[in-house]
Amino acid sequence: MAKSKIATKPIEELSYEEALTELESIVESLEGGQNSLEDSMKLFERGQALASYCGVLLESAQLKVQKLAGENISAFEEESE
């Protein structure tokens, strides 16, 4: 990945969907193995920051749902076949 293709938009300005899409793109790029070591390290660092940011946004959304639902919220259980 050329340096010009490494995202420069501040992570805090991304929506959850934008951050997740960028993170998926970074993973694909790193799995391809066609980057220089320097670019790979920059991508890895950005990916770590994006993963952390997505986690924070998900926790925030979960807290909002719990607050809105109050005691009526129940844990998700997978259906067994």
Number of C-alpha atoms within 10 A of each C-alpha: 16 9 12 7 8 14 12 8 8 7 16 10 9 15 13 18 10 14 20 17 12 19 21 15 14 21 13 11 15 18 10 10 11 12 16 12 10 10 17 17 13 14 23 16 12 19 21 13 15 24 17 12 19 21 13 13 14 13 12 12 12 12 12 12 12 14 11 11 11 10 8 7 11 9 5 6 6 6 5 4 3
